[in-house]
Amino acid sequence: MNIHEYQAKELLRKKGLPVPIGKAAFTQDEAERAAAWVRNETGNPLVVVKAQIHAGGRGKGGGVKVTKNEADCTAAIRKILGMQLVTHQTGPEGKKVGRLLLEQGVDIAKEFYAAVVLDRQKGRLVLMVSTEGGMDIEEVAAHQPEKIFKAVLDPILGLAACQAREVAFALGLKSAGMEVVNAACKFFATLVRAYQELDCSLLEVNPLVLTKQGQIMALDAKVNFDDNALIRHADIEELRDLEEEEPAETEAKKFDLSYVKLTGNIGCMVNGAGLAMSTMDIIRFYGGMPANFLDVGGGATAEKVTAAFKIITADPAVRGIFINIFGGIMKCDTIAKGVITAVKEVGLKVPLVVRLEGTNVELGKQILAESGLNVVAASDMADGAKKIVALAGQVAA
């Protein structure tokens, strides 16, 4: 689950992390009042107008404007609120800006990058920092990996004091004095604690800044949460912005389906995350592009399978569907019944290739064969991938 910047900053503020003074707004009048409040609170005419969408690169796309007076601020509010903001993460269609963050201007001395992430290979949390604040960390990793410093955290001790100092020194903060180093150490320790207490999957501050007044501050924040832990955080669940989320992904959540929309044209329905990843890989190997990741789970019912099929077929980009099921807990006849129900309800306008293996496989194949549906059977995963890539290529866009 993702949230907006202003929501992330409020959570960090409550955890004791320094963030700029700011207020969110949903209308032009609210935004102008919020900007006036910020100027009054800070005694500073500088106000930053920031578009709030679930995507990075907002500044490059024209969604962030530093204003020096009330007239400039009003003009920026009118321009940004309601605009179709296009960034490298939104795709060419962009996202409509429905809310703004009005925030104090900050005198920046230096910009850094900081994040807490889970290193799945090590099975440990990692505090990752870089002197290249404000840049896409992927670009830094690709072209200047030496500028990324990582501290691997002990699962019991967390961030040790010596590690916090090493991180601060790696950012060159020692030259700013030990008072700044100590402030940075406190910031990093609090950041790690916030990640753990909020059950995050990512907590990123970019840029983390050192102000000219010697303050360490989170100038921007991105927080993603582990969906499986939201049951412990009803207050965070309430922050969800359904308008920002992919409608199909929202629909999938209703049926406890793991669905992620992708950019290809071959819809995938698979049981098990590992098999789903392998299915997408083999489709790519044979020259196709998956349109989605969809894991119906090990114990899916016919109802869930029907819902999954409807979600896939609702995507206008889909030119073919590959159902790849290995029945362990899930039975192949359950999949077959769900597919038949879904096809009868929504119809089948694109090729469908089905590979079934495992529990009740012969019964599942028999049910499909006797259904009268135009289903292409596959002997194994590779055979299924070859067939759906070929068939999808024959369907006109």
N, C-alpha and C positions, 0 to 999 in steps of 0.2 A: 504494500500500500504506500502511495506517495501522498505528500501534503504540500501546501504552498509555502513559499519562503516566509511569509509573515507568521504563519502558524508554527513553522519550525523555530523561528526566532523566539516566539513566545514560550515555547517549551524549554528552549535553552536558557531564556531569561529566568524562568522558574527554577532551573537547576543551578543558577548562580553564575552563568556565563555572561560576560559583558557583550551587549548588542546595542546598536544605535536606537535612539528614541524614534518610534514610528507608530503609524496607525493605518489599518486597512480601510478601504472605502469601496462601495459598489456602485455609486452614482456620482455624477459630476458635482452636485451640491455637497455630498458627503466628502468627496475628495478635497474640495476647496476648504471645507471646514477643518478637515484633518491637517491639511497643509498649514493653515493658520494656527492650529493648536501646536504643531511641531515648532513653528517659528517662535511662538510665545514661550514654549517650554525651554527652548535652547537659547533664545535671544540671538539667533543667527538667521539671516535671511535665506541661507542656502537650504534648499529642500530637494531631495531626490525623488523623482516620480518613477515608480518601478511597476511594470506590468507583472501580473501574477498569473502565470500559466505553468503547467507541468512540463517544462522543457528548459534546457539550457540554451545559452547563446542569445539571451534576450537583448543584451546591450548591443550586440552586433546587428540585430534585426531591427533596431530602433525602438525597443521597448523599455529602455532606461534613459532618463534625461535628468541631468543635474541642472537645476534652475537657480538663478541668482536673485530673483525678486518675484513679487506676487504675480505680476503680469506674465512673466515667462512661465511661471508655474501653472497658471490657469491655461495658458496656451498648450503646454505639454499634456495636461490632464485631458483636454478636449481632443488632442491628437491621438493619445495612446488608448484611452478608454474606448472600447468598442472596435478598435482596429483589428484586422486580421494579421496577426503577428507570425511571420515566417522565420524560422531558425533552422539550423542544421539538424535539429532533433524533432521538429514538427513535421517535416516533409513539405513538399511544395504547396500543399493546401493550407498550411498554417493553422493557427488556433485563434479564435476570437477572444479578445481580452475583456473579461467581465468584472474584474476587480483589480484594484491598484494598492500598492503600498506607498504611503507618503512618509518619507524618512529624513532624519537630519543629515546634513552634509558633514563629512568628516575630513579633517586635515590629515592626509595619508603621508607617512614618511616612507614606509616599506610595505609591500604586499607579499603574502606567503600562501601556501596551500597546506591544509591539514585535514586529515580524515581518519576515522576509525572504521576498519573493515575486517571481515573474517577471511583469513587465509585458509581455505579448505584443505589444501595439501598439508599444511602444518597442523591444522586443527587448533589454531590459536588466533586470538584477536591481534591485529597489527595497527599500531599508530603510524601513519604514513604522512610525511611532510615534505615540502619542497620550497625552495626559494623562489620558484616560478609561479607565484600567486597570480590569479586572474586568467591563467591559461588553461586549456583543456589538458588534464593530467595525462590523457592518452597520448597527446602529442609530445609531452615532455618525456614520457616513458619510452616512446619510439625513437626520439632524436637526441634526448639529453638524459639518459637513465642515471647518469652519475649525479644528477641534481635531485634525485629522490632518495630520502633517508627513511628507513623503516626500523621501528622498534617492536620486536615480537614480545607479546605480553604473557606473563605467567598466568594460567587460569585461576590460580588461587590468590596470588599476591597482586595481580593487576599490574598497573604501571608503577614500577619502582622509581624512587626519587632520583636515583642515579641515571635511569633511562630518560626521565623527563629533562634532566640537565643536558644529557647528550643530545637530545632532540633540539633543545633551545640553542645549544652551541652549534649544531649542524645548520641552523638557520642564520647563524652569524649574529645572534642577539647579544653575545657577550660584549661586543663593542658598544652596545647601548647602555651597558651598566648592569650590575647584579640585581638592581631593583626590577628592571625589565625582565631579566632572566627568571627571577622568582615569580613574577606575574605570569610569565609564559608557562612555567612549570605548573602553577596552580590551574591555569587554563586547560592544559593538556590532561591533567589528572581529573578535572571536572568533566571534560569531554568524554573521556573513557567511561567514567561512572554513568554519565547520561546515556551513553550507548547501551550499557548493560541494563540500567533500570528501565529504559523505555523499550527494550527488546527490539533494537534496530537491526536492520540488515546493512545499512549504510548511514554514516553520519559524516557529512562533508562540509567543511568550511572553506569557501573559496570565493573571494580572498579572505584570509585571516590577515589583519593589518596591525601594524605598529603606527600609532598616530604621532603627530609632531609633538603632542603633549606627553608622550611616553606611555600611552595606554595600549594594551593588547585587546583587540575587539574582533568579533565575528561580523564581517561586513555583509556576508551572504551565507546562507545555510541551506543544505539539502538533506532531508531526512527520509529514508525509506524504512518501513517496518516489516518485520517478519509476520506475514498474515496468520501463521499458525499460533502466534502469541497474542493476537488481538483480543482473545477471550479474556485476557487479564487486564485489558486497557479499554474499557468502554468509552472513556473520555477521548481517547485517540481515534477510535472507530468513528466517533461523531464528527471528526474533522474531514472525513472523506468527501471529496467533491465529485459527485457522480457525473456531472457535465464534462469534467476533464478526462474521465476514464473512457476507454474504448467500450461502446455499448455491448458488444459481444462478450467482452470480459466480465462486465457487470452481470449480464444474463447468466453466464457460466457459473458465477459464484452462487447463484440461487440454487443450483443443483450440485454444488460442491464439486465442480469440474475445474481442472487446472487447464486454463486456456490462455494462450498468448497469440495475438494476431501478428502475422509476419507479412512480408511483401511479395510472396510468390503466388502461384496459381494452382497448387495441388493441395487440397484439403487433407488433413491427416487425423485419423481417430485411432488411438493406441491405448493400451492399458499398461501403465508403468512408465515412470519418467525416464528410466534408462533406455527402455525399448523405444520410447518416443524420440529421444535424442538420436538413437541409432537409425531410426526410420527416416528422420530428416536428413541425416548424413548420407544414407544410401540413395535417397532421392536426388540429392545434390551430386553424388558420384555418377549417377546415370544421366546427368544433364538437366534435371528438373529443379524447381524452386518450391519449397514448402510454403503454403499459405498460412499455416498456423502450427502451433504446438498445442495438442489437446490430449490430455491424459484423463481417461474416464475412471481410473482407479482400479484397484484389484477386486473390489466387491460391488461393482456397479450393477444397478438394476436395469431392466428393460426401459423404464421411464428415463433414467439418466442417459442411456444410449440414444433414445429418441431425441432428448433435448440436445445432446451433443451433435447429432446429425443435422438437426434444424439450424443450429448455430453455424455449422460449416456451410450448409447450402445457402444461408442468408448472405454470405459474402459474395458480392458480384464478381470478384476477381477469380473465384474458384472455377477452374476448367476441368477438374477431375478430382476424384476422392479415392484415397487409399486407406482402407481399414485393415490394420495389422494387429491381430490379437493373439497373444499366447495365453491360453486359459489355464491358470493355476487355481487361484481362488475364484476368479471369474470363469463362468462356463460359456463355452462357445455358442450353445443354443440360446443363451440369454442375449448375446450380441446379435445373433441372427433375428430373433424376435423383435428386438429394438429397432434394427435396421428396417425390417419389413413395415413395422408400425409407422416409422418416420417417413418412409418413401410413400406410403399410402396417404399420409397427411399432407406432405409438401410436394410430392412428385420427384422425379429423377430426371434432370435435364442435362446432366453431364455424366461421363463414364464413371463407373464404380468398380474398383478392383478390391477383392476381399481375400485376405490370407488368414486362415484360422488354423490354430494348432493348440493341442492340449486337451483339457477336460471337455468331454462331450463333443469332440471335434466332428465326428462323423454325423452326429445328430444335427449339429449346426449347419454343416454343409448340405445335409438333406433338406433342412427347412428352407434354406436359400434356393436350392435347386428346384423345389416344388412350389416356390412362391410365384413363379412366372416373371420375376424381375430380371432386367437385363444386367446381370452381375457377372463380372469376369473373375473366375477363380484363379488364385495364384498358388503354386506349389510350395514356395518359400518366400522369404522377405526380398531377396534379390530379384526373383522372378516377378513379384508384385511391383517392385519399384520400376523395373524395366517396362512393364506393361502400362502402368499409369502414366509414366513420362511420355511414352509413345502416343497413348490415347489422348492425353491432355493437349499434346501438340497438334492434334487434328481438329480441335474445337476452335472455332472462330472466336476472336475476342469481341 
